Amino acid sequence: MVNVNTRIAQVLNRLPLLVQRGGVIVNRVVPNMLMYVNLYSKDKNTDMKYLSNFSGVNMMPELQRLNGIGRASILGSR
């Protein structure tokens, strides 16, 4: 963890000003997939791109706010 913080401090001043203002967040992640969520629609007009966008806008922010979630991602995103 100390090595990571040292490395971030070394490159932080090279980042664009907007990124520096927003800040850099570092999270420890255990790379285990503990849960999968399948999203589907019975509507024939709904394609995979729509479902991917829907999950990215409506579901991902909520999942990422949950305590204990290190990372949430969309597999096979379009």
C-alpha positions in Angstrom: 0.0 0.0 0.0 2.9 2.4 0.8 4.4 1.6 -2.6 1.2 2.4 -4.4 0.8 5.7 -2.5 4.4 6.7 -3.3 3.9 5.9 -7.0 0.7 7.9 -7.1 2.4 10.9 -5.5 5.2 10.7 -8.1 2.8 10.9 -11.1 0.0 13.1 -9.7 1.5 16.4 -10.8 1.7 15.0 -14.4 -2.0 14.5 -14.6 -4.3 17.1 -16.2 -5.5 19.9 -13.8 -9.1 18.7 -14.0 -8.1 15.2 -12.9 -6.0 16.6 -10.0 -9.0 18.7 -8.8 -11.3 15.7 -9.0 -8.7 13.6 -7.1 -7.5 10.1 -7.4 -9.2 7.3 -5.5 -7.4 4.0 -4.9 -9.3 1.0 -3.7 -8.0 -2.4 -2.7 -9.8 -5.1 -4.7 -9.9 -8.8 -4.3 -10.3 -10.2 -7.9 -13.0 -12.7 -7.1 -16.3 -12.7 -9.0 -18.8 -13.3 -6.2 -22.0 -12.4 -8.0 -23.3 -12.2 -11.6 -26.5 -10.4 -12.6 -28.1 -11.3 -15.9 -30.3 -8.6 -17.4 -32.8 -9.5 -20.1 -36.1 -8.2 -21.6 -39.1 -10.0 -23.0 -39.7 -7.0 -25.3 -38.4 -7.9 -28.8 -37.6 -4.3 -29.5 -35.1 -4.1 -26.7 -31.6 -5.0 -28.0 -28.4 -5.7 -26.1 -27.1 -2.2 -26.6 -30.2 -0.7 -24.9 -29.8 -3.2 -22.0 -26.1 -2.4 -21.6 -26.8 1.4 -21.5 -29.7 0.9 -19.1 -27.6 -1.1 -16.7 -24.7 1.4 -16.9 -27.0 4.4 -16.2 -29.4 2.9 -13.7 -27.8 -0.1 -12.0 -24.1 0.4 -11.9 -24.1 3.6 -9.8 -26.3 1.9 -7.2 -24.2 -1.2 -7.1 -21.0 0.8 -6.7 -22.4 2.6 -3.7 -23.0 -0.6 -1.8 -20.7 -1.0 1.2 -18.1 -3.8 0.5 -18.3 -3.6 -3.3 -14.8 -3.1 -4.6 -15.6 -3.0 -8.2 -18.6 -3.6 -10.4 -18.3 -4.0 -14.1 -20.4 -4.9 -17.1 -19.2 -8.0 -18.8 -19.7 -8.1 -22.6 -20.7 -4.4 -22.6 -21.7 -3.0 -26.0 
